[in-house]
Amino acid sequence: KTFTHAQLRKAMAGIEWRDSAAFLDEIPAAYKDIDIVMADAADLVEIRHTLRQVVNVKGE
C-alpha cells in the first residue's frame, strides 16, 4: 500500500515489462540498495564476488 501503479510505471520507464498492477510489490523502491547493505555489514562479511543482473523475468 506504500506505492502506486503510477510510481511503478515511472520506475520501470525504459524497461520492458508487462504493465500490470500484479507487479506493484516488485517496484524497485521496495528493495534496499545492496551497496548500502554490504557497507553496513562490512565487519561481518567479505565480498568475494560481485554479481550483475542480466535479466529478470516475473510471471503474473
Backbone as JSON, one array per atom type, in Angstrom:
{
  "sequence": "KTFTHAQLRKAMAGIEWRDSAAFLDEIPAAYKDIDIVMADAADLVEIRHTLRQVVNVKGE",
  "N": [[0.81, -1.2, 0.0], [2.17, 1.09, 0.04], [3.19, 2.04, -2.36], [2.19, 3.28, -5.62], [0.48, 2.39, -8.7], [1.12, 4.21, -10.66], [3.6, 5.15, -9.77], [5.06, 2.83, -10.07], [4.99, 2.52, -12.88], [6.52, 4.79, -13.58], [8.99, 4.16, -12.39], [9.7, 1.98, -13.9], [10.2, 2.91, -16.39], [11.61, 2.76, -19.6], [12.27, 0.12, -19.37], [11.53, -3.13, -20.39], [8.48, -4.52, -19.68], [5.53, -6.17, -18.4], [2.85, -4.21, -18.14], [1.27, -4.17, -15.39], [-0.69, -4.18, -12.45], [-0.14, -6.29, -10.86], [2.55, -6.5, -10.46], [3.26, -4.63, -8.61], [4.28, -5.05, -6.03], [6.88, -5.57, -6.62], [8.22, -3.27, -7.18], [11.1, -1.3, -7.75], [11.82, 0.45, -5.63], [11.06, -0.89, -3.36], [13.07, -2.44, -2.49], [16.15, -2.7, -0.68], [19.18, -0.86, -1.21], [21.82, -2.69, -2.39], [24.53, -2.07, -2.15], [24.61, -0.35, 0.04], [23.63, -2.05, 2.02], [25.69, -3.98, 2.09], [27.85, -2.34, 2.85], [27.02, -1.59, 5.39], [27.27, -4.01, 6.64], [29.95, -4.52, 6.67], [31.85, -5.29, 8.62], [31.1, -7.85, 9.09], [31.09, -9.4, 6.83], [32.82, -10.68, 3.91], [33.47, -9.59, 0.77], [33.5, -11.56, -2.01], [32.79, -12.01, -4.61], [31.16, -10.13, -7.13], [28.0, -9.92, -8.39], [26.17, -9.35, -11.4], [23.06, -8.37, -12.55], [21.48, -9.75, -15.34], [19.1, -10.38, -16.63], [15.67, -10.22, -15.65], [12.86, -11.94, -15.02], [9.48, -11.99, -14.44], [6.55, -13.72, -13.56], [2.98, -13.6, -14.06]],
  "CA": [[0.0, 0.0, 0.0], [3.08, 2.23, 0.06], [3.46, 2.52, -3.72], [1.06, 3.3, -6.55], [0.77, 1.87, -10.03], [1.77, 5.3, -11.39], [5.01, 5.14, -9.36], [5.66, 1.65, -10.71], [5.2, 2.87, -14.29], [7.64, 5.73, -13.67], [10.22, 3.44, -12.03], [10.0, 0.99, -14.93], [10.39, 3.59, -17.68], [12.79, 2.31, -20.33], [12.46, -1.3, -19.11], [10.45, -3.94, -20.97], [7.74, -5.24, -18.64], [4.09, -6.23, -18.61], [2.27, -3.15, -17.32], [0.21, -4.79, -14.61], [-0.62, -3.89, -11.01], [0.34, -7.5, -10.2], [3.97, -6.34, -10.18], [3.46, -3.49, -7.71], [5.15, -5.42, -4.9], [8.24, -5.72, -7.13], [8.75, -1.96, -7.53], [12.49, -1.21, -7.29], [11.94, 1.18, -4.36], [10.74, -1.8, -2.26], [14.29, -3.15, -2.14], [17.27, -1.92, -0.16], [20.35, -0.76, -2.08], [22.76, -3.73, -1.97], [25.81, -1.47, -1.75], [24.43, 0.16, 1.4], [23.52, -3.23, 2.89], [27.02, -4.56, 2.25], [28.67, -1.41, 3.62], [26.58, -1.69, 6.79], [27.7, -5.31, 7.17], [31.36, -4.68, 6.3], [32.62, -6.01, 9.64], [30.57, -9.2, 9.2], [31.17, -10.14, 5.57], [33.92, -10.44, 2.99], [32.98, -9.67, -0.6], [34.36, -12.4, -2.82], [32.36, -11.86, -5.99], [30.05, -9.2, -7.35], [27.17, -10.4, -9.48], [25.44, -8.33, -12.13], [21.83, -8.91, -13.12], [21.4, -9.68, -16.79], [17.68, -10.36, -16.97], [14.78, -10.51, -14.55], [11.57, -12.26, -15.6], [8.48, -12.31, -13.42], [5.29, -14.18, -14.11], [1.78, -13.0, -13.49]],
  "C": [[0.85, 1.26, 0.0], [3.24, 2.86, -1.31], [2.21, 2.45, -4.58], [1.48, 2.72, -7.89], [1.46, 2.95, -10.87], [3.26, 5.36, -11.04], [5.74, 3.96, -9.99], [5.95, 1.94, -12.17], [6.4, 3.79, -14.45], [8.96, 5.02, -13.4], [10.65, 2.48, -13.13], [10.19, 1.61, -16.31], [11.69, 3.12, -18.33], [13.09, 0.83, -20.15], [11.27, -2.04, -19.71], [9.78, -4.73, -19.85], [6.27, -5.26, -18.99], [3.45, -5.26, -17.62], [1.04, -3.69, -16.6], [0.4, -4.45, -13.14], [-0.12, -5.11, -10.22], [1.81, -7.38, -9.8], [4.27, -5.22, -9.19], [4.37, -3.84, -6.54], [6.6, -5.64, -5.33], [8.85, -4.38, -7.55], [10.18, -1.82, -6.98], [12.66, -0.52, -5.94], [11.63, 0.3, -3.14], [11.98, -2.53, -1.75], [15.35, -2.21, -1.6], [18.41, -1.93, -1.18], [21.4, -1.74, -1.57], [24.1, -3.15, -1.53], [25.74, -0.91, -0.33], [24.35, -1.0, 2.39], [24.9, -3.82, 3.15], [27.94, -3.64, 3.05], [28.31, -1.47, 5.09], [27.06, -2.98, 7.45], [29.19, -5.56, 6.95], [32.17, -5.44, 7.34], [32.15, -7.46, 9.81], [30.8, -10.05, 7.96], [32.44, -9.79, 4.81], [33.36, -10.6, 1.58], [33.97, -10.46, -1.42], [34.04, -12.26, -4.31], [31.25, -10.82, -6.04], [29.29, -9.68, -8.58], [26.43, -9.23, -10.13], [24.22, -8.98, -12.78], [21.82, -8.7, -14.63], [19.94, -9.57, -17.22], [16.88, -10.73, -15.73], [13.4, -10.74, -15.15], [10.62, -12.65, -14.47], [7.2, -12.75, -14.1], [4.11, -13.51, -13.43], [0.77, -14.09, -13.23]]
}
